Amino acid sequence: MNSLHRTTDELTLVDLATILVRRRVLFLAVLIIGLALAVGLYWHKRNQAPEQPPHLYVSTLAVGYSGRDLIESMQALRSQLEYAYIPQLQAELAKEKLPYVHVSIVTASEPDNNVLQLQTLGSADDAEAARRVHTRLLERIVARHSQIYASMEQTLKGAAPLQVSARLYPSTVLATSVDSGVPVVTVGRKFLFMACFLAVIAAFAAAYLVEFAVVVRRAMRK
């Protein structure tokens, strides 16, 4: 009995070889087309003008403390940035006809961590815009925190100087728009290998499906 008509569902190497022999024209046609597409796409990607490597501009702020608590909680500070400072700055820059760059707000998950980062992903041409946007946002935050700090300092005016300095720490800008850089993913030999591998799989699948369809049609005619 032909191995393709066994009652078992197992598919052996002999079955695969038989399918490839019977459908060798289809297999080769799909394989050649797939390989041609893979090589063509690979060369197209390689010959494209290399894109300017992305840059990651990072500004860092250390939020001040009042005793064990932050002068302003990270959640409140994030809301202030998202719903007040950033929209206000966008409007200002639009009036000044200056470019705005997107800013991501990054904070640590730990509630007692006082580090806040402003991040902008862009090209080398975005360096000045990123510096301008980050600087203006940080100035707003520090100005607000300075007011809170002054108010707290006034409240503790009657306390000893050492006690005041031990309980209050002002917010401080640690870095402004530092270019950290990010790795660039390029099209290489791994891409070509995977594309060729998929072409082989597609050729196998096409041959098997056609053979399967023929076997099913014959079975239905009986």
MDTraj code that builds the backbone (N, CA, C; nanometers):
import mdtraj as md
import numpy as np

residues = "MET ASN SER LEU HIS ARG THR THR ASP GLU LEU THR LEU VAL ASP LEU ALA THR ILE LEU VAL ARG ARG ARG VAL LEU PHE LEU ALA VAL LEU ILE ILE GLY LEU ALA LEU ALA VAL GLY LEU TYR TRP HIS LYS ARG ASN GLN ALA PRO GLU GLN PRO PRO HIS LEU TYR VAL SER THR LEU ALA VAL GLY TYR SER GLY ARG ASP LEU ILE GLU SER MET GLN ALA LEU ARG SER GLN LEU GLU TYR ALA TYR ILE PRO GLN LEU GLN ALA GLU LEU ALA LYS GLU LYS LEU PRO TYR VAL HIS VAL SER ILE VAL THR ALA SER GLU PRO ASP ASN ASN VAL LEU GLN LEU GLN THR LEU GLY SER ALA ASP ASP ALA GLU ALA ALA ARG ARG VAL HIS THR ARG LEU LEU GLU ARG ILE VAL ALA ARG HIS SER GLN ILE TYR ALA SER MET GLU GLN THR LEU LYS GLY ALA ALA PRO LEU GLN VAL SER ALA ARG LEU TYR PRO SER THR VAL LEU ALA THR SER VAL ASP SER GLY VAL PRO VAL VAL THR VAL GLY ARG LYS PHE LEU PHE MET ALA CYS PHE LEU ALA VAL ILE ALA ALA PHE ALA ALA ALA TYR LEU VAL GLU PHE ALA VAL VAL VAL ARG ARG ALA MET ARG LYS".split()
xyz = np.array([
    [0.0860, -0.1198, 0.0000],
    [0.0000, 0.0000, 0.0000],
    [0.0891, 0.1243, 0.0000],
    [0.0499, 0.2218, -0.0753],
    [0.1271, 0.3451, -0.0826],
    [0.1363, 0.4072, 0.0557],
    [0.2562, 0.4551, 0.0908],
    [0.2759, 0.5103, 0.2250],
    [0.1914, 0.6331, 0.2504],
    [0.1473, 0.7009, 0.1423],
    [0.0663, 0.8203, 0.1604],
    [-0.0775, 0.7873, 0.1953],
    [-0.1173, 0.6572, 0.1802],
    [-0.2557, 0.6182, 0.2049],
    [-0.2696, 0.5310, 0.3290],
    [-0.1710, 0.5358, 0.4186],
    [-0.1821, 0.4593, 0.5421],
    [-0.2888, 0.5209, 0.6305],
    [-0.3415, 0.4403, 0.7202],
    [-0.4456, 0.4905, 0.8120],
    [-0.3843, 0.5729, 0.9248],
    [-0.2551, 0.5573, 0.9489],
    [-0.1901, 0.6351, 1.0535],
    [-0.1727, 0.7785, 1.0090],
    [-0.1635, 0.8690, 1.1090],
    [-0.1451, 1.0105, 1.0803],
    [0.0016, 1.0493, 1.0723],
    [0.0909, 0.9546, 1.0965],
    [0.2331, 0.9876, 1.0972],
    [0.2824, 1.0155, 0.9559],
    [0.3751, 1.1114, 0.9468],
    [0.4350, 1.1484, 0.8191],
    [0.5840, 1.1218, 0.8290],
    [0.6331, 1.0255, 0.7483],
    [0.7731, 0.9864, 0.7567],
    [0.8559, 1.0621, 0.6539],
    [0.9878, 1.0449, 0.6636],
    [1.0778, 1.1068, 0.5658],
    [1.0547, 1.0501, 0.4263],
    [1.0147, 0.9246, 0.4221],
    [0.9843, 0.8644, 0.2922],
    [0.8657, 0.9353, 0.2275],
    [0.7638, 0.9660, 0.3102],
    [0.6475, 1.0383, 0.2589],
    [0.6875, 1.1755, 0.2057],
    [0.7701, 1.2450, 0.2805],
    [0.8146, 1.3770, 0.2371],
    [0.8937, 1.3686, 0.1068],
    [0.9826, 1.2673, 0.0991],
    [1.0611, 1.2512, -0.0228],
    [0.9712, 1.2199, -0.1416],
    [0.8696, 1.1362, -0.1187],
    [0.7755, 1.1022, -0.2252],
    [0.6987, 1.2258, -0.2724],
    [0.6555, 1.3065, -0.1766],
    [0.5834, 1.4302, -0.2114],
    [0.6719, 1.5230, -0.2936],
    [0.7981, 1.5379, -0.2526],
    [0.8888, 1.6279, -0.3235],
    [0.9178, 1.5783, -0.4646],
    [0.9265, 1.4459, -0.4793],
    [0.9501, 1.3902, -0.6134],
    [0.8291, 1.4151, -0.7021],
    [0.7097, 1.3939, -0.6481],
    [0.5880, 1.4122, -0.7268],
    [0.5631, 1.5588, -0.7595],
    [0.5933, 1.6446, -0.6634],
    [0.5647, 1.7879, -0.6800],
    [0.6935, 1.8687, -0.6926],
    [0.7937, 1.8094, -0.7560],
    [0.9236, 1.8767, -0.7630],
    [0.9183, 2.0068, -0.8431],
    [0.8352, 2.0107, -0.9455],
    [0.8260, 2.1331, -1.0254],
    [0.7678, 2.2470, -0.9417],
    [0.6588, 2.2160, -0.8703],
    [0.5979, 2.3172, -0.7837],
    [0.6933, 2.3581, -0.6722],
    [0.7596, 2.2591, -0.6116],
    [0.8528, 2.2876, -0.5035],
    [0.9646, 2.3799, -0.5500],
    [1.0248, 2.3468, -0.6639],
    [1.1350, 2.4278, -0.7159],
    [1.0881, 2.5676, -0.7560],
    [0.9678, 2.5747, -0.8122],
    [0.9161, 2.7050, -0.8550],
    [0.8956, 2.7975, -0.7346],
    [0.8307, 2.7447, -0.6303],
    [0.8077, 2.8257, -0.5096],
    [0.9395, 2.8604, -0.4420],
    [1.0320, 2.7648, -0.4394],
    [1.1610, 2.7882, -0.3760],
    [1.2390, 2.8968, -0.4487],
    [1.2424, 2.8893, -0.5806],
    [1.3165, 2.9892, -0.6588],
    [1.2556, 3.1277, -0.6422],
    [1.1230, 3.1336, -0.6461],
    [1.0562, 3.2640, -0.6282],
    [1.0845, 3.3195, -0.4883],
    [1.0743, 3.2330, -0.3878],
    [1.0998, 3.2768, -0.2502],
    [1.2425, 3.3245, -0.2301],
    [1.3397, 3.2483, -0.2844],
    [1.4797, 3.2879, -0.2709],
    [1.5078, 3.4179, -0.3452],
    [1.4473, 3.4321, -0.4628],
    [1.4660, 3.5558, -0.5398],
    [1.4125, 3.6764, -0.4640],
    [1.2951, 3.6594, -0.4039],
    [1.2380, 3.7683, -0.3239],
    [1.3251, 3.7999, -0.2022],
    [1.3777, 3.6960, -0.1369],
    [1.4617, 3.7162, -0.0188],
    [1.5897, 3.7912, -0.0540],
    [1.6560, 3.7468, -0.1609],
    [1.7806, 3.8127, -0.2015],
    [1.7538, 3.9547, -0.2492],
    [1.6439, 3.9718, -0.3250],
    [1.6106, 4.1051, -0.3742],
    [1.5821, 4.2025, -0.2610],
    [1.5062, 4.1587, -0.1612],
    [1.4752, 4.2441, -0.0472],
    [1.6006, 4.2745, 0.0338],
    [1.6873, 4.1730, 0.0450],
    [1.8122, 4.1925, 0.1195],
    [1.8983, 4.2997, 0.0539],
    [1.9171, 4.2924, -0.0775],
    [1.9999, 4.3904, -0.1483],
    [1.9343, 4.5277, -0.1498],
    [1.8022, 4.5292, -0.1593],
    [1.7317, 4.6580, -0.1553],
    [1.7563, 4.7282, -0.0221],
    [1.7484, 4.6526, 0.0867],
    [1.7714, 4.7115, 0.2182],
    [1.9161, 4.7557, 0.2346],
    [2.0087, 4.6769, 0.1822],
    [2.1502, 4.7100, 0.1974],
    [2.1894, 4.8319, 0.1164],
    [2.1274, 4.8476, -0.0012],
    [2.1647, 4.9581, -0.0893],
    [2.0946, 5.0886, -0.0563],
    [1.9978, 5.0809, 0.0360],
    [1.9328, 5.2041, 0.0773],
    [2.0319, 5.2936, 0.1497],
    [2.0128, 5.4238, 0.1358],
    [2.0993, 5.5180, 0.2065],
    [2.0849, 5.4962, 0.3566],
    [2.1947, 5.4785, 0.4268],
    [2.1850, 5.4521, 0.5701],
    [2.1167, 5.5673, 0.6430],
    [2.0232, 5.5316, 0.7283],
    [1.9531, 5.6330, 0.8048],
    [2.0445, 5.6888, 0.9133],
    [2.0182, 5.8125, 0.9491],
    [2.0962, 5.8745, 1.0540],
    [2.0717, 5.8011, 1.1852],
    [2.1791, 5.7587, 1.2523],
    [2.1606, 5.6838, 1.3768],
    [2.0776, 5.7635, 1.4766],
    [1.9869, 5.6981, 1.5465],
    [1.9063, 5.7698, 1.6453],
    [1.9893, 5.8085, 1.7670],
    [1.9465, 5.9128, 1.8324],
    [2.0128, 5.9597, 1.9540],
    [1.9084, 5.9654, 2.0658],
    [1.9506, 5.9341, 2.1863],
    [1.8629, 5.9411, 2.3020],
    [1.9133, 6.0532, 2.3923],
    [1.8351, 6.1602, 2.3981],
    [1.8728, 6.2758, 2.4802],
    [1.8034, 6.2628, 2.6164],
    [1.8837, 6.2633, 2.7224],
    [1.8323, 6.2361, 2.8561],
    [1.8681, 6.3504, 2.9505],
    [1.7670, 6.3991, 3.0206],
    [1.7870, 6.4965, 3.1283],
    [1.7430, 6.4327, 3.2591],
    [1.8179, 6.4607, 3.3660],
    [1.7928, 6.3957, 3.4946],
    [1.7735, 6.4998, 3.6038],
    [1.6694, 6.4793, 3.6832],
    [1.6372, 6.5684, 3.7951],
    [1.6280, 6.4864, 3.9232],
    [1.6941, 6.5345, 4.0270],
    [1.6805, 6.4744, 4.1605],
    [1.5804, 6.5590, 4.2380],
    [1.4644, 6.5016, 4.2638],
    [1.3583, 6.5733, 4.3344],
    [1.3961, 6.5875, 4.4814],
    [1.3723, 6.7078, 4.5368],
    [1.4107, 6.7354, 4.6750],
    [1.3263, 6.6614, 4.7781],
    [1.3768, 6.6604, 4.9001],
    [1.3093, 6.5913, 5.0104],
    [1.2639, 6.6906, 5.1163],
    [1.1576, 6.6520, 5.1815],
    [1.1154, 6.7183, 5.3052],
    [1.1028, 6.6085, 5.4088],
    [1.2068, 6.5941, 5.4912],
    [1.2117, 6.4798, 5.5815],
    [1.2304, 6.3523, 5.5004],
    [1.1406, 6.2561, 5.5173],
    [1.1492, 6.1311, 5.4409],
    [1.0650, 6.1342, 5.3134],
    [0.9869, 6.2385, 5.2973],
    [0.8968, 6.2488, 5.1818],
    [0.9552, 6.3410, 5.0761],
    [0.9158, 6.3144, 4.9501],
    [0.9580, 6.4025, 4.8416],
    [0.8835, 6.5353, 4.8509],
    [0.9485, 6.6416, 4.8034],
    [0.8824, 6.7720, 4.7997],
    [0.7525, 6.7633, 4.7194],
    [0.7569, 6.6859, 4.6128],
    [0.6374, 6.6600, 4.5319],
    [0.6439, 6.5150, 4.4863],
    [0.5368, 6.4405, 4.5020],
    [0.5379, 6.2991, 4.4658],
    [0.5593, 6.2829, 4.3158],
    [0.6158, 6.1703, 4.2779],
    [0.6430, 6.1440, 4.1364],
    [0.5138, 6.1418, 4.0545],
    [0.4081, 6.0871, 4.1119],
    [0.2797, 6.0817, 4.0416],
    [0.2259, 6.2220, 4.0154],
    [0.2341, 6.3079, 4.1170],
    [0.1882, 6.4460, 4.1001],
    [0.2759, 6.5210, 4.0007],
    [0.4056, 6.4962, 4.0057],
    [0.4988, 6.5628, 3.9148],
    [0.4753, 6.5188, 3.7703],
    [0.4508, 6.3896, 3.7503],
    [0.4210, 6.3401, 3.6158],
    [0.2927, 6.4036, 3.5616],
    [0.1897, 6.4115, 3.6449],
    [0.0640, 6.4738, 3.6024],
    [0.0843, 6.6213, 3.5689],
    [0.1660, 6.6894, 3.6484],
    [0.1944, 6.8300, 3.6245],
    [0.2640, 6.8482, 3.4903],
    [0.3552, 6.7587, 3.4595],
    [0.4265, 6.7656, 3.3313],
    [0.3327, 6.7372, 3.2141],
    [0.2566, 6.6281, 3.2250],
    [0.1743, 6.5835, 3.1136],
    [0.0584, 6.6787, 3.0832],
    [-0.0029, 6.7330, 3.1882],
    [-0.1257, 6.8099, 3.1684],
    [-0.1083, 6.9613, 3.1807],
    [0.0097, 7.0050, 3.2221],
    [0.0304, 7.1494, 3.2379],
    [0.1570, 7.1962, 3.1658],
    [0.2731, 7.1544, 3.2138],
    [0.3982, 7.2078, 3.1610],
    [0.4194, 7.1782, 3.0132],
    [0.3997, 7.0527, 2.9728],
    [0.4248, 7.0160, 2.8325],
    [0.3263, 7.0841, 2.7380],
    [0.1936, 7.0822, 2.7639],
    [0.1022, 7.1556, 2.6749],
    [0.1328, 7.3058, 2.6687],
    [0.1680, 7.3660, 2.7827],
    [0.2032, 7.5075, 2.7848],
    [0.3265, 7.5339, 2.6993],
    [0.4262, 7.4464, 2.7117],
    [0.5496, 7.4641, 2.6356],
    [0.5249, 7.4454, 2.4863],
    [0.4418, 7.3500, 2.4498],
    [0.4081, 7.3303, 2.3086],
    [0.3462, 7.4564, 2.2493],
    [0.2562, 7.5172, 2.3244],
    [0.1917, 7.6403, 2.2768],
    [0.2935, 7.7537, 2.2635],
    [0.3840, 7.7645, 2.3599],
    [0.4857, 7.8691, 2.3551],
    [0.5774, 7.8527, 2.2341],
    [0.6229, 7.7312, 2.2113],
    [0.7138, 7.7054, 2.0990],
    [0.6441, 7.7277, 1.9656],
    [0.5147, 7.6946, 1.9589],
    [0.4395, 7.7182, 1.8360],
    [0.4328, 7.8678, 1.8051],
    [0.4121, 7.9503, 1.9084],
    [0.4094, 8.0952, 1.8890],
    [0.5467, 8.1476, 1.8460],
    [0.6524, 8.0877, 1.9026],
    [0.7890, 8.1295, 1.8698],
    [0.8388, 8.0656, 1.7398],
    [0.7546, 7.9791, 1.6795],
    [0.7894, 7.9074, 1.5566],
    [0.9175, 7.8264, 1.5736],
    [0.9255, 7.7611, 1.6891],
    [1.0379, 7.6737, 1.7190],
    [0.9888, 7.5292, 1.7239],
    [1.0737, 7.4342, 1.6848],
    [1.0298, 7.2930, 1.6829],
    [1.0134, 7.2373, 1.8229],
    [0.9167, 7.1463, 1.8357],
    [0.8954, 7.0738, 1.9607],
    [0.9310, 6.9275, 1.9372],
    [0.9972, 6.8651, 2.0327],
    [1.0298, 6.7223, 2.0243],
    [0.9547, 6.6489, 2.1348],
    [0.9176, 6.5263, 2.1041],
    [0.8423, 6.4469, 2.2021],
    [0.9294, 6.4154, 2.3230],
    [0.8685, 6.4218, 2.4396],
    [0.9394, 6.3949, 2.5648],
    [0.8711, 6.2794, 2.6370],
    [0.9504, 6.1796, 2.6736],
    [0.9009, 6.0691, 2.7555],
    [0.9436, 6.0930, 2.9001],
    [0.8516, 6.0696, 2.9913],
    [0.8782, 6.0894, 3.1340],
    [0.9078, 5.9537, 3.1963],
    [1.0241, 5.9394, 3.2559],
    [1.0670, 5.8110, 3.3119],
    [1.0925, 5.8280, 3.4610],
    [1.0248, 5.7459, 3.5401],
    [1.0461, 5.7455, 3.6848],
    [1.0648, 5.6023, 3.7313],
    [1.1309, 5.5863, 3.8432],
    [1.1529, 5.4529, 3.8995],
    [1.0250, 5.4023, 3.9645],
    [1.0131, 5.2721, 3.9747],
    [0.8938, 5.2121, 4.0350],
    [0.8945, 5.2232, 4.1874],
    [1.0135, 5.2381, 4.2465],
    [1.0211, 5.2476, 4.3925],
    [0.9641, 5.3816, 4.4387],
    [0.8763, 5.3814, 4.5377],
    [0.8122, 5.5060, 4.5817],
    [0.9085, 5.6072, 4.6420],
    [1.0215, 5.5591, 4.6985],
    [1.1152, 5.6511, 4.7634],
    [1.2270, 5.6961, 4.6706],
    [1.2238, 5.6539, 4.5445],
    [1.3271, 5.6959, 4.4488],
    [1.2954, 5.8372, 4.4008],
    [1.3927, 5.9255, 4.4051],
    [1.3677, 6.0664, 4.3738],
    [1.4209, 6.1104, 4.2384],
    [1.4565, 6.0163, 4.1526],
    [1.5147, 6.0497, 4.0223],
    [1.4069, 6.0495, 3.9138],
    [1.3986, 6.1599, 3.8410],
    [1.3067, 6.1726, 3.7274],
    [1.3887, 6.2023, 3.6026],
    [1.3536, 6.1370, 3.4917],
    [1.4239, 6.1601, 3.3659],
    [1.3277, 6.2061, 3.2570],
    [1.3766, 6.2979, 3.1751],
    [1.3089, 6.3375, 3.0522],
    [1.3897, 6.2809, 2.9367],
    [1.3253, 6.2053, 2.8492],
    [1.3959, 6.1400, 2.7392],
    [1.3341, 6.1772, 2.6057],
    [1.4205, 6.2015, 2.5076],
    [1.3766, 6.2316, 2.3714],
    [1.4587, 6.1485, 2.2738],
    [1.3906, 6.0740, 2.1885],
    [1.4572, 5.9932, 2.0868],
    [1.4499, 6.0679, 1.9542],
    [1.5643, 6.0956, 1.8943],
    [1.5650, 6.1705, 1.7687],
    [1.6985, 6.1598, 1.6984],
    [1.7177, 6.2442, 1.5979],
    [1.8415, 6.2445, 1.5206],
    [1.9373, 6.3482, 1.5772],
    [2.0541, 6.3582, 1.5146],
    [2.1516, 6.4583, 1.5593],
    [2.0979, 6.5993, 1.5389],
    [2.0109, 6.6157, 1.4398],
    [1.9531, 6.7479, 1.4131],
    [1.8564, 6.7926, 1.5232],
    [1.8108, 6.6981, 1.6053],
    [1.7157, 6.7310, 1.7118],
    [1.7831, 6.7709, 1.8430],
    [1.9150, 6.7757, 1.8428],
    [1.9880, 6.8010, 1.9680],
    [1.9501, 6.9350, 2.0293],
    [1.9481, 7.0410, 1.9492],
    [1.9183, 7.1737, 2.0020],
    [1.7745, 7.1832, 2.0507],
    [1.6819, 7.1251, 1.9724],
    [1.5407, 7.1281, 2.0123],
    [1.5201, 7.0502, 2.1419],
    [1.5859, 6.9355, 2.1542],
    [1.5735, 6.8550, 2.2762],
    [1.6294, 6.9311, 2.3962],
    [1.7441, 6.9958, 2.3775],
    [1.8037, 7.0729, 2.4873],
    [1.7108, 7.1862, 2.5299],
    [1.6513, 7.2539, 2.4315],
    [1.5619, 7.3658, 2.4625],
    [1.4380, 7.3184, 2.5388],
    [1.3760, 7.2123, 2.4904],
    [1.2534, 7.1608, 2.5527],
    [1.2818, 7.1103, 2.6939],
    [1.3882, 7.0306, 2.7084],
    [1.4217, 6.9759, 2.8399],
    [1.4545, 7.0873, 2.9391],
    [1.5327, 7.1854, 2.8926],
    [1.5737, 7.2939, 2.9814],
    [1.4534, 7.3720, 3.0325],
    [1.3599, 7.4038, 2.9448],
    [1.2435, 7.4822, 2.9862],
    [1.1531, 7.4031, 3.0807],
    [1.1401, 7.2735, 3.0554],
    [1.0581, 7.1919, 3.1455],
    [1.1233, 7.1807, 3.2829],
    [1.2542, 7.1594, 3.2855],
    [1.3246, 7.1485, 3.4128],
    [1.3199, 7.2802, 3.4899],
    [1.3296, 7.3914, 3.4170],
    [1.3214, 7.5221, 3.4842],
    [1.1870, 7.5403, 3.5530],
    [1.0797, 7.4950, 3.4892],
    [0.9467, 7.5062, 3.5497],
    [0.9368, 7.4202, 3.6758],
    [0.9896, 7.2998, 3.6664],
    [0.9836, 7.2098, 3.7827],
    [1.0638, 7.2667, 3.8994],
    [1.1875, 7.3096, 3.8706],
    [1.2742, 7.3606, 3.9760],
    [1.2157, 7.4877, 4.0370],
    [1.1567, 7.5741, 3.9538],
    [1.0959, 7.6970, 4.0065],
    [0.9809, 7.6647, 4.1014],
    [0.8987, 7.5695, 4.0635],
    [0.7861, 7.5292, 4.1493],
    [0.8369, 7.4679, 4.2792],
    [0.9362, 7.3820, 4.2693],
    [0.9907, 7.3170, 4.3881],
    [1.0638, 7.4168, 4.4778],
    [1.1233, 7.5195, 4.4185],
    [1.1900, 7.6230, 4.4989],
    [1.0884, 7.6983, 4.5831],
    [0.9703, 7.7212, 4.5248],
    [0.8634, 7.7869, 4.6016],
    [0.8187, 7.6981, 4.7176],
    [0.8009, 7.5689, 4.6884],
    [0.7608, 7.4753, 4.7946],
    [0.8690, 7.4678, 4.9014],
    [0.9936, 7.4647, 4.8580],
    [1.1069, 7.4573, 4.9511],
    [1.1119, 7.5813, 5.0402],
    [1.0918, 7.6994, 4.9787],
    [1.0947, 7.8247, 5.0551],
    [0.9829, 7.8285, 5.1581],
    [0.8657, 7.7781, 5.1189],
    [0.7528, 7.7744, 5.2115],
    [0.7824, 7.6822, 5.3290],
    [0.8405, 7.5660, 5.2998],
    [0.8751, 7.4723, 5.4065],
    [0.9843, 7.5303, 5.4964],
    [1.0792, 7.5980, 5.4336],
    [1.1879, 7.6586, 5.5099],
    [1.1333, 7.7662, 5.6037],
    [1.0329, 7.8411, 5.5544],
    [0.9701, 7.9443, 5.6361],
    [0.8977, 7.8827, 5.7557],
    [0.8353, 7.7663, 5.7316],
    [0.7637, 7.6969, 5.8391],
    [0.8599, 7.6519, 5.9479],
    [0.9801, 7.6135, 5.9082],
    [1.0807, 7.5650, 6.0035],
    [1.1757, 7.6756, 6.0481],
    [1.1349, 7.8002, 6.0285],
    [1.2236, 7.9129, 6.0564],
    [1.2684, 7.9163, 6.2023],
    [1.1791, 7.8749, 6.2906],
    [1.2135, 7.8792, 6.4322],
    [1.3038, 7.7667, 6.4761],
    [1.3214, 7.6656, 6.3898],
    [1.4051, 7.5506, 6.4278],
    [1.5522, 7.5854, 6.4111],
    [1.6368, 7.5026, 6.4694],
    [1.7805, 7.5229, 6.4574],
    [1.8244, 7.5046, 6.3126],
    [1.9275, 7.5787, 6.2662],
    [1.9739, 7.5673, 6.1273],
    [2.0112, 7.4257, 6.0862],
    [2.0780, 7.3542, 6.1764],
    [2.1164, 7.2169, 6.1441],
    [1.9948, 7.1275, 6.1285],
    [1.8919, 7.1537, 6.2064],
    [1.7694, 7.0739, 6.1979],
    [1.6988, 7.1007, 6.0652],
    [1.7013, 7.2273, 6.0213],
    [1.6395, 7.2628, 5.8928],
    [1.7128, 7.1956, 5.7782],
    [1.8469, 7.2051, 5.7764],
    [1.9252, 7.1461, 5.6677],
    [1.9141, 6.9945, 5.6652],
    [1.8903, 6.9347, 5.7832],
    [1.8780, 6.7889, 5.7902],
    [1.7429, 6.7410, 5.7392],
    [1.6444, 6.8290, 5.7371],
    [1.5091, 6.7876, 5.6990],
    [1.4714, 6.8297, 5.5578],
    [1.5387, 6.9310, 5.5022],
    [1.5022, 6.9831, 5.3705],
    [1.6170, 6.9690, 5.2714],
    [1.5827, 6.9179, 5.1521],
    [1.6802, 6.9070, 5.0437],
    [1.6154, 6.9606, 4.9162],
    [1.6753, 7.0600, 4.8515],
    [1.6141, 7.1177, 4.7306],
    [1.6269, 7.0250, 4.6099],
    [1.5396, 7.0436, 4.5122],
    [1.5483, 6.9681, 4.3863],
    [1.6676, 7.0186, 4.3059],
    [1.7360, 6.9264, 4.2397],
    [1.8597, 6.9611, 4.1692],
    [1.8623, 6.8953, 4.0309],
    [1.9004, 6.9737, 3.9297],
    [1.9180, 6.9190, 3.7950],
    [2.0550, 6.8528, 3.7881],
    [2.0575, 6.7251, 3.7596],
    [2.1832, 6.6498, 3.7542],
    [2.2445, 6.6509, 3.6152],
    [2.1601, 6.6526, 3.5115],
    [2.2104, 6.6527, 3.3740],
    [2.1018, 6.7063, 3.2820],
    [2.1449, 6.7749, 3.1763],
    [2.0493, 6.8325, 3.0817],
    [2.0802, 6.7852, 2.9401],
    [1.9856, 6.7127, 2.8818],
    [1.9913, 6.6691, 2.7425],
    [2.1242, 6.6037, 2.7054],
    [2.1625, 6.5048, 2.7834],
    [2.2845, 6.4294, 2.7543],
    [2.2546, 6.3269, 2.6461],
    [2.3373, 6.3231, 2.5426],
    [2.3172, 6.2287, 2.4319],
    [2.3706, 6.0923, 2.4732],
    [2.2779, 6.0018, 2.5048],
    [2.3181, 5.8677, 2.5484],
    [2.3389, 5.7727, 2.4320],
    [2.2718, 5.8002, 2.3186],
    [2.2833, 5.7118, 2.2035],
    [2.2076, 5.5817, 2.2249],
    [2.1635, 5.5194, 2.1166],
    [2.0956, 5.3899, 2.1233],
    [2.1486, 5.3023, 2.0111],
    [2.1519, 5.1706, 2.0303],
    [2.1999, 5.0815, 1.9248],
    [2.1081, 5.0826, 1.8036],
    [2.1662, 5.0680, 1.6852],
    [2.0915, 5.0679, 1.5604],
    [2.0854, 4.9265, 1.5050],
    [1.9671, 4.8816, 1.4718],
    [1.9488, 4.7488, 1.4134],
    [1.9673, 4.7581, 1.2623],
    [2.0621, 4.6848, 1.2069],
    [2.0892, 4.6880, 1.0639],
    [2.0493, 4.5559, 0.9998],
    [2.0258, 4.5616, 0.8684],
    [1.9905, 4.4419, 0.7931],
    [2.1185, 4.3670, 0.7591],
    [2.1350, 4.2469, 0.8088],
    [2.2565, 4.1717, 0.7870],
    [2.2311, 4.0316, 0.7358],
    [2.3298, 3.9450, 0.7545],
    [2.3208, 3.8090, 0.7020],
    [2.2135, 3.7274, 0.7717],
    [2.1854, 3.7589, 0.8977],
    [2.0805, 3.6855, 0.9687],
    [1.9457, 3.7044, 0.9006],
    [1.9227, 3.8268, 0.8514],
    [1.7977, 3.8544, 0.7808],
    [1.7897, 3.7703, 0.6538],
    [1.9004, 3.7636, 0.5785],
    [1.9026, 3.6841, 0.4562],
    [1.8823, 3.5364, 0.4858],
    [1.9473, 3.4866, 0.5897],
    [1.9326, 3.3459, 0.6261],
    [1.7886, 3.3133, 0.6623],
    [1.7261, 3.3980, 0.7437],
    [1.5877, 3.3733, 0.7847],
    [1.4932, 3.3795, 0.6651],
    [1.5178, 3.4744, 0.5728],
    [1.4320, 3.4859, 0.4554],
    [1.4438, 3.3609, 0.3675],
    [1.5662, 3.3107, 0.3491],
    [1.5862, 3.1893, 0.2696],
    [1.5232, 3.0679, 0.3387],
    [1.5355, 3.0619, 0.4698],
    [1.4755, 2.9521, 0.5450],
    [1.3237, 2.9523, 0.5280],
    [1.2628, 3.0703, 0.5349],
    [1.1179, 3.0814, 0.5157],
    [1.0783, 3.0421, 0.3738],
    [1.1653, 3.0730, 0.2774],
    [1.1367, 3.0344, 0.1390],
    [1.1339, 2.8819, 0.1244],
    [1.2260, 2.8129, 0.1903],
    [1.2283, 2.6659, 0.1866],
    [1.1032, 2.6092, 0.2526],
    [1.0667, 2.6661, 0.3681],
    [0.9457, 2.6207, 0.4380],
    [0.8225, 2.6416, 0.3506],
    [0.8159, 2.7562, 0.2833],
    [0.7013, 2.7850, 0.1963],
    [0.6942, 2.6861, 0.0810],
    [0.8096, 2.6500, 0.0252],
    [0.8117, 2.5534, -0.0847],
    [0.7648, 2.4162, -0.0374],
    [0.8128, 2.3733, 0.0797],
    [0.7666, 2.2468, 0.1374],
    [0.6159, 2.2502, 0.1601],
    [0.5672, 2.3587, 0.2177],
    [0.4250, 2.3705, 0.2485],
    [0.3402, 2.3671, 0.1223],
    [0.3846, 2.4345, 0.0175],
    [0.3086, 2.4366, -0.1075],
    [0.2983, 2.2967, -0.1678],
    [0.4123, 2.2249, -0.1696],
    [0.4125, 2.0893, -0.2248],
    [0.3236, 1.9960, -0.1435],
    [0.3320, 2.0057, -0.0119],
    [0.2525, 1.9188, 0.0743],
    [0.1031, 1.9475, 0.0598],
    [0.0656, 2.0758, 0.0574],
    [-0.0756, 2.1116, 0.0493],
    [-0.1379, 2.0674, -0.0828],
    [-0.0614, 2.0822, -0.1913],
    [-0.1133, 2.0377, -0.3201],
    [-0.1306, 1.8865, -0.3211],
    [-0.0324, 1.8127, -0.2680],
    [-0.0427, 1.6668, -0.2620],
    [-0.1588, 1.6254, -0.1726],
    [-0.1751, 1.6941, -0.0605],
    [-0.2848, 1.6653, 0.0314],
    [-0.4199, 1.6869, -0.0374],
    [-0.4298, 1.7957, -0.1135],
    [-0.5551, 1.8245, -0.1833],
    [-0.5865, 1.7164, -0.2868],
    [-0.4838, 1.6689, -0.3553],
    [-0.5041, 1.5639, -0.4562],
    [-0.5499, 1.4350, -0.3898],
    [-0.4859, 1.3980, -0.2773],
    [-0.5224, 1.2755, -0.2068],
    [-0.6660, 1.2827, -0.1553],
    [-0.7037, 1.3971, -0.1019],
    [-0.8402, 1.4144, -0.0512],
    [-0.9411, 1.4050, -0.1644],
    [-0.9104, 1.4659, -0.2786],
    [-1.0025, 1.4608, -0.3924],
    [-1.0208, 1.3180, -0.4408],
    [-0.9108, 1.2416, -0.4456],
    [-0.9222, 1.1011, -0.4888],
    [-1.0062, 1.0214, -0.3900],
    [-0.9865, 1.0460, -0.2611],
    [-1.0620, 0.9734, -0.1591],
    [-1.2110, 1.0049, -0.1683],
    [-1.2452, 1.1267, -0.2012],
    [-1.3857, 1.1659, -0.2103],
    [-1.4530, 1.1071, -0.3332],
    [-1.3768, 1.0770, -0.4371],
    [-1.4344, 1.0200, -0.5587],
    [-1.4648, 0.8719, -0.5433],
    [-1.3975, 0.8085, -0.4451],
    [-1.4195, 0.6639, -0.4276],
    [-1.5522, 0.6367, -0.3580],
])
top = md.Topology()
chain = top.add_chain()
for i, resn in enumerate(residues, 1):
    res = top.add_residue(resn, chain, resSeq=i)
    for name in ("N", "CA", "C"):
        top.add_atom(name, md.element.get_by_symbol(name[0]), res)
traj = md.Trajectory(xyz[None], top)
